[in-house]
């Protein structure tokens, strides 16, 4: 997987790890959530779940996410959303 230019790969990985943990918890999954999973098709992501996920990420990572700039392509997979979050946030 390629890293997008300008993204802090360590922080992005922290976002991925946190997202996987939070999603597994929110979805009551015993199977692990992985970076490659498709949010809608495999995990049943809804707008409500997406909002819960963003709020939980902000709290756990102590960041503010610019969700206004999020597009449909940013919500395809865990990896795509993690890249968006890592590239569109600021410290809280």
Backbone as CSV, one residue per row, in Angstrom:
resi,resn,N_x,N_y,N_z,CA_x,CA_y,CA_z,C_x,C_y,C_z
1,UNK,0.837,-1.188,0.000,0.000,0.000,0.000,0.877,1.245,0.000
2,UNK,0.543,2.201,-0.813,1.359,3.406,-0.915,0.927,4.438,0.112
3,UNK,1.881,5.191,0.574,1.584,6.274,1.510,1.337,7.549,0.719
4,UNK,0.322,8.275,1.039,0.085,9.548,0.396,1.128,10.555,0.861
5,UNK,1.515,11.404,-0.056,2.528,12.412,0.254,2.029,13.333,1.358
6,UNK,2.916,13.658,2.273,2.582,14.609,3.316,1.939,14.000,4.555
7,UNK,1.619,12.725,4.511,1.011,12.101,5.685,2.092,11.535,6.590
8,UNK,1.923,11.720,7.864,2.812,11.144,8.861,2.429,9.673,8.985
9,UNK,3.271,8.781,8.494,2.912,7.364,8.449,2.727,6.767,9.842
10,UNK,3.492,7.233,10.815,3.326,6.736,12.185,1.967,7.130,12.751
11,UNK,1.596,8.393,12.557,0.299,8.860,13.047,-0.833,8.164,12.298
12,UNK,-0.681,8.003,10.976,-1.699,7.324,10.185,-1.905,5.902,10.715
13,UNK,-0.823,5.213,11.042,-0.943,3.856,11.577,-1.662,3.870,12.915
14,UNK,-1.409,4.888,13.713,-2.106,5.037,14.999,-3.608,5.217,14.751
15,UNK,-3.951,5.995,13.715,-5.357,6.191,13.354,-5.971,4.857,12.926
16,UNK,-5.261,4.101,12.080,-5.748,2.794,11.623,-6.004,1.881,12.814
17,UNK,-5.017,1.767,13.695,-5.150,0.890,14.853,-6.341,1.292,15.725
18,UNK,-6.478,2.591,15.953,-7.582,3.089,16.779,-8.918,2.828,16.093
19,UNK,-8.985,3.090,14.784,-10.225,2.842,14.044,-10.635,1.376,14.130
20,UNK,-9.687,0.481,13.956,-9.991,-0.958,13.995,-10.527,-1.359,15.363
21,UNK,-9.910,-0.835,16.408,-10.354,-1.131,17.776,-11.755,-0.574,18.026
22,UNK,-11.959,0.687,17.650,-13.252,1.342,17.883,-14.356,0.670,17.071
23,UNK,-14.080,0.384,15.801,-15.098,-0.256,14.961,-15.480,-1.625,15.507
24,UNK,-14.501,-2.406,15.926,-14.796,-3.725,16.493,-15.694,-3.579,17.718
25,UNK,-15.416,-2.574,18.536,-16.210,-2.331,19.735,-17.625,-1.864,19.380
26,UNK,-17.734,-0.871,18.486,-19.042,-0.334,18.111,-19.924,-1.386,17.437
27,UNK,-19.294,-2.288,16.695,-20.041,-3.311,15.956,-20.189,-4.618,16.731
28,UNK,-19.637,-4.648,17.957,-19.653,-5.873,18.765,-19.099,-7.073,17.990
29,UNK,-17.977,-6.840,17.298,-17.351,-7.896,16.495,-16.330,-8.656,17.328
30,UNK,-16.324,-9.971,17.169,-15.265,-10.762,17.778,-14.129,-10.936,16.787
31,UNK,-14.451,-10.937,15.484,-13.416,-11.000,14.451,-12.755,-9.630,14.345
32,UNK,-11.450,-9.614,14.079,-10.768,-8.316,13.984,-11.209,-7.517,12.760
33,UNK,-11.182,-6.203,12.904,-11.407,-5.289,11.779,-10.033,-4.994,11.199
34,UNK,-9.908,-5.069,9.875,-8.612,-4.816,9.234,-8.662,-3.573,8.361
35,UNK,-7.483,-3.094,8.026,-7.325,-1.878,7.232,-7.974,-2.002,5.856
36,UNK,-7.993,-3.200,5.293,-8.499,-3.401,3.934,-10.017,-3.526,3.863
37,UNK,-10.679,-3.653,5.002,-12.130,-3.883,4.992,-12.893,-2.694,4.426
38,UNK,-13.926,-3.020,3.634,-14.794,-1.983,3.065,-15.831,-1.605,4.127
39,UNK,-15.924,-0.320,4.395,-16.765,0.165,5.493,-18.243,-0.149,5.305
40,UNK,-18.780,0.146,4.124,-20.217,-0.060,3.898,-20.522,-1.543,3.678
41,UNK,-19.822,-2.160,2.710,-20.153,-3.516,2.284,-19.843,-4.562,3.351
42,UNK,-18.677,-4.468,3.980,-18.272,-5.502,4.934,-18.647,-5.182,6.376
43,UNK,-18.635,-3.902,6.726,-18.864,-3.533,8.127,-20.224,-2.885,8.378
44,UNK,-20.982,-2.634,7.300,-22.314,-2.064,7.466,-22.304,-0.645,8.018
45,UNK,-21.316,0.144,7.611,-21.188,1.530,8.090,-22.433,2.338,7.736
46,UNK,-22.993,2.982,8.719,-24.124,3.894,8.522,-23.649,5.292,8.892
47,UNK,-24.472,6.288,8.610,-24.080,7.650,8.975,-23.963,7.791,10.493
48,UNK,-24.831,7.116,11.218,-24.773,7.166,12.679,-23.493,6.521,13.191
49,UNK,-23.157,5.360,12.656,-21.928,4.676,13.047,-20.707,5.516,12.673
50,UNK,-20.752,6.142,11.501,-19.649,7.004,11.067,-19.433,8.162,12.020
51,UNK,-20.526,8.757,12.474,-20.437,9.871,13.427,-19.862,9.391,14.752
52,UNK,-20.352,8.240,15.236,-19.823,7.683,16.485,-18.327,7.413,16.359
53,UNK,-17.919,6.876,15.205,-16.512,6.580,14.964,-15.668,7.854,14.993
54,UNK,-16.129,8.902,14.305,-15.373,10.167,14.265,-15.247,10.767,15.665
55,UNK,-16.337,10.767,16.414,-16.299,11.325,17.772,-15.343,10.539,18.664
56,UNK,-15.368,9.229,18.540,-14.493,8.382,19.340,-13.028,8.588,18.944
57,UNK,-12.766,8.723,17.648,-11.388,8.982,17.191,-10.891,10.320,17.723
58,UNK,-11.743,11.334,17.656,-11.348,12.651,18.166,-10.984,12.570,19.643
59,UNK,-11.809,11.853,20.407,-11.571,11.748,21.843,-10.299,10.951,22.150
60,UNK,-10.174,9.788,21.536,-9.027,8.917,21.839,-7.699,9.472,21.344
61,UNK,-7.720,10.135,20.180,-6.465,10.646,19.599,-6.226,12.116,19.933
62,UNK,-7.200,12.724,20.628,-7.112,14.142,21.017,-6.871,15.035,19.802
63,UNK,-7.774,14.861,18.807,-7.699,15.636,17.573,-9.083,16.176,17.230
64,UNK,-9.119,17.098,16.285,-10.355,17.587,15.689,-10.278,17.226,14.210
65,UNK,-11.309,16.555,13.693,-11.319,16.095,12.305,-12.197,17.020,11.474
66,UNK,-11.684,17.465,10.331,-12.426,18.339,9.427,-13.336,17.491,8.540
67,UNK,-14.467,17.045,9.108,-15.367,16.136,8.388,-16.076,16.809,7.222
68,UNK,-16.109,18.138,7.204,-16.754,18.861,6.101,-16.080,18.552,4.769
69,UNK,-14.813,18.207,4.804,-14.055,17.948,3.579,-14.074,16.474,3.176
70,UNK,-14.729,15.635,3.956,-14.768,14.204,3.670,-15.686,13.926,2.492
71,UNK,-15.182,13.161,1.546,-15.971,12.785,0.373,-16.265,11.299,0.379
72,UNK,-17.043,10.867,-0.606,-17.441,9.465,-0.681,-16.226,8.543,-0.804
73,UNK,-15.210,8.965,-1.551,-14.005,8.135,-1.728,-13.262,7.929,-0.408
74,UNK,-13.446,8.845,0.530,-12.767,8.753,1.834,-13.435,7.755,2.768
75,UNK,-14.579,7.226,2.362,-15.304,6.312,3.242,-15.442,4.910,2.641
76,UNK,-14.561,4.564,1.693,-14.666,3.248,1.067,-14.113,2.142,1.967
77,UNK,-12.907,2.352,2.505,-12.265,1.328,3.339,-11.746,1.963,4.631
78,UNK,-11.389,1.117,5.569,-10.767,1.596,6.806,-9.511,2.393,6.447
79,UNK,-8.710,1.881,5.510,-7.470,2.548,5.103,-7.733,3.929,4.506
80,UNK,-8.742,4.037,3.635,-9.069,5.326,3.008,-9.501,6.341,4.054
81,UNK,-10.336,5.906,4.999,-10.797,6.831,6.032,-9.646,7.225,6.959
82,UNK,-8.771,6.286,7.268,-7.620,6.595,8.123,-6.715,7.626,7.457
83,UNK,-6.514,7.496,6.150,-5.694,8.474,5.424,-6.351,9.845,5.456
84,UNK,-7.678,9.881,5.273,-8.390,11.154,5.345,-8.224,11.782,6.725
85,UNK,-8.481,11.001,7.765,-8.401,11.519,9.134,-6.985,12.030,9.429
86,UNK,-5.978,11.251,9.066,-4.590,11.650,9.336,-4.227,12.927,8.577
87,UNK,-4.838,13.135,7.430,-4.516,14.309,6.621,-5.415,15.513,6.852
88,UNK,-6.510,15.348,7.590,-7.478,16.431,7.791,-7.850,16.594,9.261
89,UNK,-6.849,16.647,10.099,-7.134,16.851,11.517,-6.116,17.818,12.105
90,UNK,-6.439,18.278,13.277,-5.529,19.142,14.028,-5.634,18.764,15.499
91,UNK,-4.608,19.093,16.284,-4.684,18.771,17.705,-5.870,19.443,18.369
92,UNK,-6.508,18.748,19.283,-7.676,19.303,19.986,-7.214,20.260,21.073
